[in-house]
Amino acid sequence: MKDTLSTDLTARPLSKALITVMAAAIGLIVANLYYLQPLLHQVKGDFNVSPANATLLLTLTQFGYAAGLALVVPLGDLIPRRRLVVAIFLVAALLMAVGALLTSFVAFATITLFIGLSSVGGQVIVPFAADLAEPSERGRVIGRVMTGLLIGILLSRTVSGLVAQAAGWRTVYWGAAALLAVMAYVLHRVLPDEPVRSHVPYAKLVAGSFSLLVNSQQLRRRSWFGTLIFGAFSALWTTLSFHLSGAPFHYSNAVIGLFGLFGVAGVVAANLAGHSADRQRSHAATIVAAVLIGVSFLVLYLGRDSFIAIALGIVILDAGMQGLQITNQSIIYALMPESRSRVNSAYMVCCFIGASIGSFAAGQLFAAFGWAGDCWLGGAIGLGLLVPALIWRSPVTV
């Protein structure tokens, strides 16, 4: 049976073309979070800072993103999301352009915080798509729009590595600013209008996101999984450029960026997980994803000097992470249809707190123990996923 909100919104059908535009927009804006990952060794040299200080840029970006999830995304339950999304894209474009101009490390670190905060447009679009979708197809629709996010993550690393190799890392920021501005115009033209929503005071709206965590056991459980998978993801990508630019590899920016393409397995896993969620197989999908994440870091540790082993570890990690992410989102969006933006905000805040902690811990462990320390961290996260995955069942209830 359709929920009321979906019935109202689907008066304008969610066409394949609109899903494609939404997916492209999500991929474009989420890329802001990942452009720096393959470039950290170059940025470190440009600003003349230590590797540990360079990794703080990723921590600040992710912390800013978490703040945006807490403070901006809930506005999707108050402000018409078409207008909100366009505004977010324009602000993000401006901040990326400013970042390209800065020559002070402190100023650049500060702007990365705000770039993260302004990159939450995709997390307004995802629940918008969920609202527009038929309930029987919601998992598949989420999987399709999230495919855009995954491709954005993959291509952001590859494109940034290639562009930086040819024209410097600042050119990456200029190009991103231009594309975000163009996408803001496209979204203004194609996103549908929404029914008028009841007014909720902003403070109550933001606080309401976190009260949902208190009141919903299922949301708390899925937020735990989200926190850990983003921590694992950040643990790998925060230090990978340092590992690949050093002995025995000595790879360039362009080659390091190409490693992002090995994450294409995540695109396949996302769509499979969406179908599994629609068929009520989320418990099995969660266990499989948790096993994959743990195994990936074992492969990365044992094959730390092997191109093939590192590529395989990335494939396995991305498949596990993205499969579990789509499973999580399919479950939480079914909990409270009238509050999907706030549900998404609460969940994704937890995810990016995990990402920022993962980046910070990975930077410190890499400085102390090298690549092995990073893999130990990932293995511990894998155990933290698997044990509750085996214990907790996941009925779609509050």
C-alpha positions as MATLAB code, in Angstrom:
seq = 'MKDTLSTDLTARPLSKALITVMAAAIGLIVANLYYLQPLLHQVKGDFNVSPANATLLLTLTQFGYAAGLALVVPLGDLIPRRRLVVAIFLVAALLMAVGALLTSFVAFATITLFIGLSSVGGQVIVPFAADLAEPSERGRVIGRVMTGLLIGILLSRTVSGLVAQAAGWRTVYWGAAALLAVMAYVLHRVLPDEPVRSHVPYAKLVAGSFSLLVNSQQLRRRSWFGTLIFGAFSALWTTLSFHLSGAPFHYSNAVIGLFGLFGVAGVVAANLAGHSADRQRSHAATIVAAVLIGVSFLVLYLGRDSFIAIALGIVILDAGMQGLQITNQSIIYALMPESRSRVNSAYMVCCFIGASIGSFAAGQLFAAFGWAGDCWLGGAIGLGLLVPALIWRSPVTV';
ca = [
       0.000    0.000    0.000;
       1.330    3.430   -0.903;
       2.189    5.866    1.852;
       0.438    9.239    1.601;
       3.553   11.246    0.803;
       4.534    8.970   -2.069;
       0.971    9.112   -3.430;
       1.084   12.909   -3.499;
       4.492   13.142   -5.112;
       4.084   10.458   -7.738;
       1.369   12.468   -9.433;
       4.403   13.500  -11.484;
       6.020   10.175  -12.436;
       9.598    9.430  -11.535;
      10.866    8.909  -15.072;
      14.099    7.179  -16.047;
      15.391   10.517  -17.309;
      14.744   12.195  -13.956;
      16.415    9.315  -12.092;
      19.438    9.727  -14.387;
      19.678   13.470  -13.698;
      19.316   12.900   -9.944;
      22.010   10.220  -10.029;
      24.360   12.488  -12.005;
      23.790   15.382   -9.593;
      24.461   13.190   -6.559;
      27.661   11.882   -8.122;
      28.879   15.348   -9.033;
      28.446   16.940   -5.621;
      29.649   13.978   -3.558;
      32.842   14.028   -5.641;
      33.861   17.155   -3.689;
      34.613   14.891   -0.725;
      37.003   12.650   -2.634;
      39.001   14.764   -5.079;
      41.810   15.162   -2.548;
      42.235   11.489   -1.680;
      44.640   10.542   -4.491;
      46.335   13.965   -4.342;
      47.312   14.231   -0.689;
      50.996   13.594   -1.336;
      51.017   16.431   -3.917;
      49.018   18.811   -1.706;
      51.387   17.980    1.161;
      54.323   19.115   -0.969;
      52.551   22.220   -2.254;
      51.773   23.473    1.258;
      54.944   21.971    2.784;
      53.184   20.091    5.595;
      53.580   16.616    7.102;
      51.536   13.588    5.962;
      49.643   13.632    9.264;
      48.645   17.279    8.727;
      47.671   16.566    5.120;
      45.316   13.781    6.208;
      43.587   16.295    8.490;
      42.164   17.876    5.322;
      40.088   14.747    4.764;
      39.044   14.657    8.404;
      37.889   18.297    8.212;
      36.005   17.694    4.962;
      34.168   14.743    6.450;
      33.488   16.566    9.703;
      32.063   19.465    7.689;
      29.905   17.022    5.752;
      28.596   15.564    9.019;
      27.754   19.100   10.185;
      25.918   19.750    6.919;
      23.967   16.538    7.356;
      22.922   17.643   10.831;
      22.164   21.289   10.023;
      21.239   21.430    6.321;
      19.681   18.110    5.273;
      16.756   18.309    7.767;
      15.664   21.458    5.920;
      14.446   19.072    3.219;
      11.447   18.375    5.465;
      10.709   22.114    5.665;
      11.915   23.921    2.515;
      10.861   22.716   -0.964;
      13.695   20.413   -1.939;
      13.977   21.726   -5.486;
      14.850   25.179   -4.160;
      17.088   23.822   -1.387;
      19.087   21.577   -3.721;
      19.738   24.349   -6.254;
      20.958   26.689   -3.493;
      23.300   24.029   -2.103;
      24.843   23.394   -5.513;
      25.492   27.100   -6.079;
      27.159   27.520   -2.685;
      29.292   24.420   -3.284;
      30.413   25.824   -6.645;
      31.489   29.081   -5.022;
      33.446   27.347   -2.266;
      35.302   25.072   -4.692;
      36.357   28.151   -6.666;
      37.608   29.816   -3.467;
      39.551   26.677   -2.561;
      41.338   26.802   -5.911;
      42.648   30.289   -5.104;
      44.024   29.793   -1.587;
      47.760   29.526   -0.914;
      47.713   29.303    2.904;
      47.361   25.807    4.382;
      45.335   27.099    7.340;
      42.949   28.947    5.011;
      42.670   25.936    2.718;
      42.019   23.611    5.665;
      39.275   25.978    6.815;
      37.637   26.064    3.385;
      37.699   22.254    3.165;
      35.487   22.205    6.259;
      32.918   24.382    4.475;
      33.274   22.449    1.225;
      32.285   19.360    3.180;
      29.348   21.194    4.767;
      28.095   22.359    1.350;
      28.421   18.958   -0.329;
      25.276   17.492    1.220;
      23.037   18.133   -1.781;
      23.013   14.460   -2.673;
      21.608   13.572    0.742;
      18.660   15.868    0.049;
      18.119   14.282   -3.371;
      18.206   10.635   -2.193;
      15.161   10.877    0.132;
      13.446   13.028   -2.523;
      13.824   10.119   -4.972;
      12.612    7.698   -2.285;
       9.475    9.815   -1.839;
       8.832    9.870   -5.579;
       9.255    6.105   -5.937;
       6.530    3.476   -5.624;
       6.993    1.595   -2.320;
       7.416   -1.737   -4.142;
      10.301   -0.282   -6.185;
      11.906    1.975   -3.584;
      14.953   -0.231   -3.023;
      15.689   -0.381   -6.741;
      15.212    3.364   -7.201;
      17.549    4.074   -4.286;
      20.041    1.650   -5.818;
      19.867    3.500   -9.150;
      20.330    7.001   -7.770;
      23.059    5.730   -5.469;
      24.785    4.351   -8.542;
      25.397    8.002   -9.407;
      26.974    8.522   -5.998;
      29.230    5.515   -6.479;
      30.276    6.582   -9.958;
      30.944   10.063   -8.589;
      33.212    8.603   -5.927;
      34.998    6.402   -8.460;
      35.465    9.035  -11.138;
      36.358   11.808   -8.683;
      39.557   10.012   -7.748;
      40.397    8.997  -11.293;
      39.616   12.374  -12.860;
      41.377   14.327  -10.122;
      44.482   12.179  -10.509;
      44.570   12.608  -14.293;
      43.783   16.342  -14.238;
      46.269   17.043  -11.450;
      48.958   15.151  -13.326;
      48.362   17.308  -16.401;
      47.479   20.715  -14.927;
      47.904   20.671  -11.129;
      45.461   19.916   -8.361;
      43.954   23.432   -8.333;
      42.568   22.856  -11.826;
      40.496   20.031  -10.346;
      38.783   22.538   -8.068;
      38.144   25.029  -10.882;
      36.585   22.339  -13.042;
      34.392   21.086  -10.210;
      33.141   24.622   -9.523;
      32.072   25.061  -13.151;
      30.269   21.701  -13.294;
      28.402   22.365  -10.049;
      27.144   25.689  -11.369;
      25.883   24.058  -14.576;
      24.173   21.282  -12.610;
      22.418   23.857  -10.395;
      20.776   25.259  -13.536;
      19.788   21.777  -14.785;
      18.239   20.840  -11.429;
      16.300   24.107  -11.363;
      14.762   23.107  -14.688;
      13.985   19.415  -14.123;
      13.243   18.749  -10.446;
       9.523   18.545   -9.655;
       7.710   20.801   -7.231;
       6.338   19.334   -4.002;
       3.167   19.690   -1.963;
       3.240   22.362    0.741;
       4.648   20.918    3.965;
       3.499   21.752    7.472;
       5.748   24.299    9.187;
       8.143   22.964   11.818;
      10.520   25.317   13.709;
      14.104   24.824   12.539;
      15.479   24.019   16.006;
      12.823   21.368   16.486;
      13.559   20.016   13.016;
      17.276   19.583   13.719;
      16.699   18.159   17.196;
      14.085   15.853   15.723;
      16.701   14.133   13.578;
      18.535   12.944   16.656;
      15.398   12.116   18.639;
      14.681    9.584   15.905;
      17.879    7.777   16.900;
      16.644    7.604   20.485;
      13.210    6.327   19.522;
      14.055    3.875   16.731;
      16.083    0.763   17.530;
      16.263   -0.122   13.855;
      17.679    3.288   12.957;
      20.285    2.981   15.736;
      21.379   -0.422   14.473;
      21.656    0.684   10.877;
      23.484    3.833   11.961;
      26.041    1.656   13.753;
      26.651   -0.254   10.539;
      26.841    3.010    8.609;
      29.370    4.490   11.043;
      31.673    1.501   10.673;
      31.475    1.083    6.894;
      32.346    4.737    6.360;
      35.156    4.408    8.899;
      36.543    1.442    6.956;
      36.223    3.266    3.647;
      38.070    6.320    4.972;
      40.722    4.178    6.634;
      41.716    2.808    3.240;
      41.498    5.899    1.055;
      43.036    8.364    3.515;
      46.446    6.686    3.386;
      46.357    4.833    0.065;
      48.012    7.673   -1.882;
      50.934    7.736    0.569;
      51.337    3.959    0.288;
      51.173    3.953   -3.513;
      53.456    6.967   -3.967;
      56.151    5.354   -1.816;
      58.237    2.164   -2.128;
      57.856   -0.242   -3.829;
      55.296    1.411   -6.146;
      56.298    5.077   -6.639;
      53.107    5.730   -8.632;
      52.152    9.131  -10.067;
      48.935   11.066   -9.363;
      47.379    9.717  -12.555;
      48.062    6.082  -11.678;
      46.904    6.487   -8.077;
      43.678    8.071   -9.316;
      43.039    5.091  -11.585;
      42.817    2.839   -8.528;
      39.407    4.409   -7.898;
      38.072    2.503  -10.899;
      38.528   -0.779   -9.063;
      35.587    0.283   -6.927;
      33.199   -0.397   -9.825;
      32.226   -3.550   -7.925;
      30.378   -1.235   -5.569;
      28.018   -0.189   -8.369;
      27.051   -3.806   -8.982;
      26.719   -4.492   -5.252;
      24.474   -1.441   -4.770;
      21.963   -2.629   -7.346;
      22.022   -6.214   -6.053;
      21.467   -4.935   -2.516;
      18.520   -2.821   -3.694;
      16.875   -5.893   -5.195;
      17.616   -7.905   -2.033;
      16.004   -5.226    0.132;
      12.871   -5.247   -2.023;
      12.731   -9.030   -1.525;
      13.210   -8.781    2.272;
      16.683  -10.371    2.256;
      18.438   -7.590    4.127;
      19.711   -9.776    6.996;
      21.659  -12.074    4.672;
      22.912   -9.094    2.641;
      24.220   -7.470    5.850;
      26.181  -10.560    6.880;
      27.711  -10.995    3.429;
      28.758   -7.322    3.310;
      30.340   -7.490    6.781;
      32.373  -10.555    5.782;
      33.543   -8.846    2.585;
      34.789   -5.772    4.475;
      36.789   -7.851    6.950;
      38.275  -10.009    4.191;
      39.241   -6.946    2.133;
      41.637   -5.670    4.798;
      43.168   -9.128    5.208;
      43.881   -9.133    1.466;
      45.285   -5.586    1.651;
      47.584   -6.567    4.534;
      48.873   -9.817    3.034;
      49.329   -8.263   -0.420;
      50.630   -4.873    0.670;
      53.446   -4.931   -1.930;
      51.323   -6.350   -4.749;
      49.408   -4.287   -7.313;
      46.957   -7.150   -7.893;
      46.284   -7.732   -4.192;
      45.638   -4.048   -3.483;
      43.309   -3.819   -6.480;
      41.459   -6.924   -5.284;
      41.199   -5.549   -1.747;
      39.642   -2.328   -3.083;
      37.122   -4.317   -5.154;
      36.092   -6.411   -2.152;
      35.876   -3.434    0.212;
      33.758   -1.341   -2.159;
      31.408   -4.252   -2.863;
      30.883   -4.814    0.860;
      30.540   -1.157    1.761;
      28.141   -0.155   -0.984;
      26.066   -3.299   -0.638;
      25.582   -2.615    3.064;
      24.949    1.097    2.468;
      22.029    0.411    0.093;
      20.654   -2.236    2.458;
      20.787    0.277    5.315;
      19.070    3.027    3.330;
      16.341    0.747    1.995;
      15.496   -0.190    5.575;
      15.614    3.248    7.186;
      13.557    4.955    4.449;
      10.717    2.518    5.168;
      10.595    3.465    8.860;
       9.020    6.957    8.826;
       7.974    8.055    5.322;
       6.901   11.518    6.491;
      10.373   12.211    7.965;
      12.762   10.793    5.402;
      15.023   13.846    5.279;
      15.441   13.785    9.060;
      15.936   10.011    9.094;
      18.571   10.386    6.382;
      20.198   13.248    8.286;
      20.496   11.239   11.512;
      21.847    8.206    9.697;
      24.359   10.054    7.513;
      25.656   12.178   10.413;
      26.631    8.917   12.086;
      28.224    7.703    8.836;
      30.430   10.749    8.414;
      31.375   10.904   12.060;
      32.645    7.398   11.391;
      34.393    8.632    8.239;
      36.131   11.490   10.031;
      37.249    9.243   12.896;
      38.417    6.641   10.370;
      40.484    9.250    8.508;
      42.047   10.599   11.698;
      42.822    7.144   13.110;
      44.212    5.945    9.789;
      46.513    8.970    9.543;
      47.862    8.415   13.043;
      48.295    4.644   12.651;
      49.944    5.036    9.261;
      52.405    7.534   10.749;
      53.215    5.101   13.575;
      53.029    1.670   11.905;
      52.764    2.234    8.173;
      50.366    0.319    5.944;
      50.053   -2.499    8.490;
      48.502   -0.123   11.037;
      45.877    0.928    8.513;
      44.990   -2.705    7.793;
      44.758   -3.537   11.505;
      42.269   -0.721   11.885;
      40.196   -2.028    8.968;
      40.229   -5.558   10.361;
      38.955   -4.327   13.729;
      36.148   -2.465   11.964;
      35.256   -5.650   10.075;
      34.791   -7.506   13.366;
      32.685   -4.639   14.697;
      30.377   -5.164   11.716;
      30.230   -8.938   11.607;
      29.386   -9.696   15.235;
      26.216   -7.536   15.402;
      25.302   -8.567   11.823;
      25.110  -12.160   13.032;
      23.105  -11.205   16.142;
      20.688   -8.535   14.936;
      17.825   -9.294   12.606;
      16.437   -6.471   10.482;
      12.664   -6.389   10.174;
      11.455   -3.154    8.593;
       9.881   -1.734   11.724;
      10.543    1.170   14.064;
];
